[in-house]
Amino acid sequence: MRSRYAWQMEDYDLAYRKSPDLFGECAEEILLDFEPRFPRHALMLDIGCGTGRNSLAAAARAHRVLGIDPSAQALEILQARSEASGHLIETHQCSFDEFHPPVQSFDVICIFGLLQMLDPAGILRLLGKIDSWSHAGSFLLLVAWNTGDPKFGHLSECRQEIPSRGLPLRSFRSSDGAIRSFFLPGRLPEIFPGWENIHHEEKLGPWHRHGDSEPERHGRIEYVARREK
Ligand SMILES: C[S@@+](CC[C@H](N)C(=O)[O-])C[C@H]1O[C@@H](n2cnc3c(N)ncnc32)[C@H](O)[C@@H]1O
């Protein structure tokens, strides 16, 4: 049986084969800015790590990184880069739904560019995982999209809306099953009760391309938080 993520992973495998730096070469700035606050040799989980621009930057700063992503191609590229750099990174080829961590919890959890691909039920499952894979003092860093995204207006007119299940967001499914979820402006921290907000910024992000795609920009949410207890 095809997993519910199969269509996405075939797309991602192809896209990463063509453009290994599909989401850029540099790590997210919030990771570089807040990494000095992590514990020494922090254990970091990068959920949806792709080809590892963030995992590799954290490993180069002496953190112990575990990356998960369902794309075999992404992890092959990440592993080759990790070996070339000498900073070893453990990877698991799976969705967050299927992941069984080899440790009880992580000091840092990164989720860059994944929430917009999940429907509300998927986001709720991921929130449950974040809760069980973190401890008091754990850091959470994420990048997601809000309804200020230039694509939001068009999608809200022509795609089927999915019930939000109480989350502060709007979600849409296209005929091929692709999901796009956009948080309501300013509301993302509500889904993390019990986490101290360290950094929260929402703005129109920079123009960029993914491989040879059309230039685009996103209504970008950056969020860094620390678990209270
Ligand atoms: C937009 S890319 C971002 C990649 C990377 N985080 C970055 O910022 O460069 C989203 C990644 O999430 C992965 N992904 C999709 N569904 C996933 C899931 N259910 N669990 C974990 N990763 C997933 C995709 O394979 C893809 O590599």
The ligand as an SDF file (V2000), in Angstrom:
LIG
                    3D

 27 29  0  0  0  0  0  0  0  0999 V2000
   10.1040   22.3380    2.5920 C   0  0  0  0  0  0  0  0  0  0  0  0
   11.1610   20.9770    2.8820 S   0  0  0  0  0  0  0  0  0  0  0  0
   12.2550   21.6440    4.1190 C   0  0  0  0  0  0  0  0  0  0  0  0
   13.5250   20.8630    4.2980 C   0  0  0  0  0  0  0  0  0  0  0  0
   14.4590   21.3730    5.4060 C   0  0  0  0  0  0  0  0  0  0  0  0
   13.7870   21.4030    6.6950 N   0  0  0  0  0  0  0  0  0  0  0  0
   14.9960   22.7340    5.0890 C   0  0  0  0  0  0  0  0  0  0  0  0
   14.5550   23.7020    5.7170 O   0  0  0  0  0  0  0  0  0  0  0  0
   15.8690   22.8220    4.2220 O   0  0  0  0  0  0  0  0  0  0  0  0
   10.1180   19.9010    3.8120 C   0  0  0  0  0  0  0  0  0  0  0  0
   10.7380   18.5600    4.1080 C   0  0  0  0  0  0  0  0  0  0  0  0
    9.8180   17.8500    4.9260 O   0  0  0  0  0  0  0  0  0  0  0  0
    9.8600   16.4790    4.5660 C   0  0  0  0  0  0  0  0  0  0  0  0
    8.6070   15.8470    5.0060 N   0  0  0  0  0  0  0  0  0  0  0  0
    7.4240   15.8060    4.3640 C   0  0  0  0  0  0  0  0  0  0  0  0
    6.5280   15.1210    5.0780 N   0  0  0  0  0  0  0  0  0  0  0  0
    7.1570   14.7290    6.2130 C   0  0  0  0  0  0  0  0  0  0  0  0
    6.7690   13.9890    7.3440 C   0  0  0  0  0  0  0  0  0  0  0  0
    5.5310   13.5070    7.4650 N   0  0  0  0  0  0  0  0  0  0  0  0
    7.6740   13.7550    8.3410 N   0  0  0  0  0  0  0  0  0  0  0  0
    8.9370   14.2740    8.2360 C   0  0  0  0  0  0  0  0  0  0  0  0
    9.3620   14.9780    7.1710 N   0  0  0  0  0  0  0  0  0  0  0  0
    8.4900   15.2080    6.1780 C   0  0  0  0  0  0  0  0  0  0  0  0
   10.0470   16.5060    3.0450 C   0  0  0  0  0  0  0  0  0  0  0  0
   10.5900   15.3040    2.5470 O   0  0  0  0  0  0  0  0  0  0  0  0
   10.9930   17.6880    2.8850 C   0  0  0  0  0  0  0  0  0  0  0  0
   12.3320   17.2720    2.8640 O   0  0  0  0  0  0  0  0  0  0  0  0
  1  2  1  0
  2  3  1  0
  2 10  1  0
  3  4  1  0
  4  5  1  0
  5  6  1  0
  5  7  1  0
  7  8  2  0
  7  9  1  0
 10 11  1  0
 11 12  1  0
 11 26  1  0
 12 13  1  0
 13 14  1  0
 13 24  1  0
 14 15  1  0
 14 23  1  0
 15 16  2  0
 16 17  1  0
 17 18  1  0
 17 23  2  0
 18 19  1  0
 18 20  2  0
 20 21  1  0
 21 22  2  0
 22 23  1  0
 24 25  1  0
 24 26  1  0
 26 27  1  0
M  CHG  2   2   1   9  -1
M  END
$$$$
